[in-house]
Amino acid sequence: MARKTLTDKGVDALKAKAKLYNFPDPALPGHYVRVAPTGHKSFVAVTRNPNGKQVWTTIGNSSHMHIEEARAEARKTISRIKGGQNVAGPQSYESVACDWIKRHVRAKGLITEGTNVRHLKNHILPTWGGREFTSIKRGDVAKLLDTVEDNSGPVAADRVLAIISSISNWYATRNDDYVSPVVRGMSRSKPKDRARTRILSDDEIRSVWNACDGVFGDMVKVLLLTGQRRDKVASMKWDHVSVDGTWSVKNGNPREKGTGGDLVLPSLAIDIVRSRPRLAFNDYVFAGQGGHYKDYHRAKARLDKASGVGDWVLHDVRRTARSLMSRIGVQPHISERVLGHVIT
C-alpha cells in the first residue's frame, strides 16, 4: 500500500544513494525531499510557470525545518510560480558545488575532477552541504581550514581552499552581487616549504628492493627502473607492452602533466612485467579488484616496516631514478624525455 504521509522521522530515515535523488512527498504533489550522496537532505518544490517551463526551487535544509513548515513554503512557492512570479529560492552549497563540477570541471575535462569530488565529500559538504551558498563568510572558511589542517595537514587544507576559491569565483561570474569570501593570505603552507628533495641512497634502494613483494612490490621496482609516475605504471595494460618490451605510455587527457610515448623497458623491468600473472578478466599488468592496483597506502606502510626505510613517498622514487641516470652519464635531455617531461 502506498505511503499516505511523510513525517520528520520518515525524512530522517531516507538513505543516501550513489547518486542524488528526489523522494516525493505523498501529501503534496510537486514537493520533494532531495537526498544527496553525502546524506544531506533538503526540501524542494517543482512546478511549471505560465510559459510551461519547469522550475525547481530549494525550500530549505531538512536539518533546519520540519516537513510541515516545508510543505507550507512549498505551497506558497508553487502558487507564485504558477502565477508567473520569480521566486528563485536560496541555493545550497551542495547544489552550487554539483553545478560547478558539471559546468566547470567536467565540461573543461579537468583531470582534477576525482580529487575535487573527494575533498568535497570528505571535508566541505559534511559541514556546509545544506547551508545557503551565500551565507558562507570568511570566518566560516577560516574555521573549516583550521579543522582540515588539524585533521589532515596544511597541504590538504590548501587544496580545500583552492576548491572553495574556484567554486566562489565561478559563482561570482554568474551572480552580480556575490563577493567571494576567499582573500589573499588564507593558505596554510608555501609551495617552497613543502617541495620535496628526497632521494633514496644506494643502501636504502637495496633495502626497499629486497623487501618488495607481491603486486605492489613489483610496481615499486618498475617505478625505480623506469622513472615513470605511479599512476602510469599502475594503469599499464598488457596490450601497452609489445613483444620486444616497448611500453606505449598513454596520455589520455591533453591536460595531463607530461607527455605519452614509447619507452623501451630495461631487461629487468621486462622480466618483472612478464612474471606477473595474466588474468582473463583483468587487462592490467598490476591488477587490483575491479581494475588496476590502488591499495597504495597500506602496502606502502607494510613495505616501510619490512625495509626499515621511512620518510619517503612513491614520487621520491621518480626523483631517485633521475638522479641515478645523471650519475651514469645519461644526457639531461634524454633523462627528461625518459621521465615524460615536456621539452620546450
Secondary structure as the mmCIF struct_conf table of DSSP 4:
data_model
#
loop_
_struct_conf.conf_type_id
_struct_conf.id
_struct_conf.beg_label_comp_id
_struct_conf.beg_label_asym_id
_struct_conf.beg_label_seq_id
_struct_conf.end_label_comp_id
_struct_conf.end_label_asym_id
_struct_conf.end_label_seq_id
HELX_RH_AL_P HELX_RH_AL_P1 ASP A 8 ALA A 13
HELX_LH_PP_P HELX_LH_PP_P1 LEU A 14 ALA A 16
BEND BEND1 ALA A 18 LYS A 19
STRN STRN1 TYR A 21 PRO A 24
TURN_TY1_P TURN_TY1_P1 PRO A 26 ALA A 27
BEND BEND2 LEU A 28 LEU A 28
TURN_TY1_P TURN_TY1_P2 PRO A 29 GLY A 30
STRN STRN2 HIS A 31 VAL A 35
TURN_TY1_P TURN_TY1_P3 PRO A 37 THR A 38
BEND BEND3 GLY A 39 GLY A 39
STRN STRN3 LYS A 41 ARG A 48
TURN_TY1_P TURN_TY1_P4 PRO A 50 ASN A 51
BEND BEND4 GLY A 52 GLY A 52
STRN STRN4 GLN A 54 ASN A 61
TURN_TY1_P TURN_TY1_P5 SER A 62 HIS A 64
BEND BEND5 MET A 65 MET A 65
HELX_RH_AL_P HELX_RH_AL_P2 ILE A 67 LYS A 82
TURN_TY1_P TURN_TY1_P6 GLY A 83 GLY A 84
HELX_LH_PP_P HELX_LH_PP_P2 PRO A 90 GLN A 91
STRN STRN5 SER A 92 SER A 92
HELX_RH_AL_P HELX_RH_AL_P3 TYR A 93 TRP A 100
HELX_RH_PI_P HELX_RH_PI_P1 ILE A 101 ARG A 106
TURN_TY1_P TURN_TY1_P7 ALA A 107 GLY A 109
TURN_TY1_P TURN_TY1_P8 ILE A 111 THR A 112
HELX_RH_AL_P HELX_RH_AL_P4 GLU A 113 HIS A 119
HELX_RH_PI_P HELX_RH_PI_P2 LEU A 120 ILE A 124
HELX_RH_AL_P HELX_RH_AL_P5 LEU A 125 TRP A 128
TURN_TY1_P TURN_TY1_P9 GLY A 129 GLY A 130
BEND BEND6 ARG A 131 ARG A 131
STRN STRN6 GLU A 132 GLU A 132
HELX_RH_3T_P HELX_RH_3T_P1 PHE A 133 SER A 135
HELX_RH_AL_P HELX_RH_AL_P6 ARG A 138 SER A 152
HELX_RH_AL_P HELX_RH_AL_P7 PRO A 154 ALA A 172
TURN_TY1_P TURN_TY1_P10 THR A 173 ARG A 174
TURN_TY1_P TURN_TY1_P11 ASP A 176 ASP A 177
BEND BEND7 PRO A 181 PRO A 181
TURN_TY1_P TURN_TY1_P12 ARG A 184 GLY A 185
BEND BEND8 ARG A 188 ARG A 188
HELX_RH_AL_P HELX_RH_AL_P8 PRO A 191 ARG A 194
HELX_RH_AL_P HELX_RH_AL_P9 ASP A 202 ALA A 211
HELX_RH_AL_P HELX_RH_AL_P10 GLY A 214 THR A 226
HELX_RH_AL_P HELX_RH_AL_P11 ARG A 230 ALA A 234
TURN_TY1_P TURN_TY1_P13 SER A 235 SER A 235
STRN STRN7 LYS A 237 LYS A 237
HELX_RH_3T_P HELX_RH_3T_P2 TRP A 238 HIS A 240
STRN STRN8 VAL A 241 VAL A 241
TURN_TY1_P TURN_TY1_P14 VAL A 243 ASP A 244
BEND BEND9 GLY A 245 GLY A 245
STRN STRN9 THR A 246 VAL A 249
TURN_TY1_P TURN_TY1_P15 PRO A 254 ARG A 255
BEND BEND10 GLU A 256 GLY A 258
STRN STRN10 GLY A 261 VAL A 264
HELX_LH_PP_P HELX_LH_PP_P3 LEU A 265 PRO A 266
HELX_RH_AL_P HELX_RH_AL_P12 SER A 267 SER A 275
BEND BEND11 ARG A 276 ARG A 276
TURN_TY1_P TURN_TY1_P16 ALA A 280 PHE A 281
STRN STRN11 TYR A 284 TYR A 284
BEND BEND12 VAL A 285 PHE A 286
STRN STRN12 ALA A 287 GLY A 288
TURN_TY1_P TURN_TY1_P17 GLN A 289 GLY A 290
STRN STRN13 GLY A 291 HIS A 292
HELX_RH_AL_P HELX_RH_AL_P13 TYR A 296 SER A 307
BEND BEND13 ASP A 311 ASP A 311
HELX_RH_AL_P HELX_RH_AL_P14 LEU A 314 ARG A 327
TURN_TY1_P TURN_TY1_P18 ILE A 328 GLY A 329
HELX_RH_AL_P HELX_RH_AL_P15 PRO A 332 VAL A 338
TURN_TY1_P TURN_TY1_P19 LEU A 339 GLY A 340
HELX_LH_PP_P HELX_LH_PP_P4 HIS A 341 ILE A 343
#
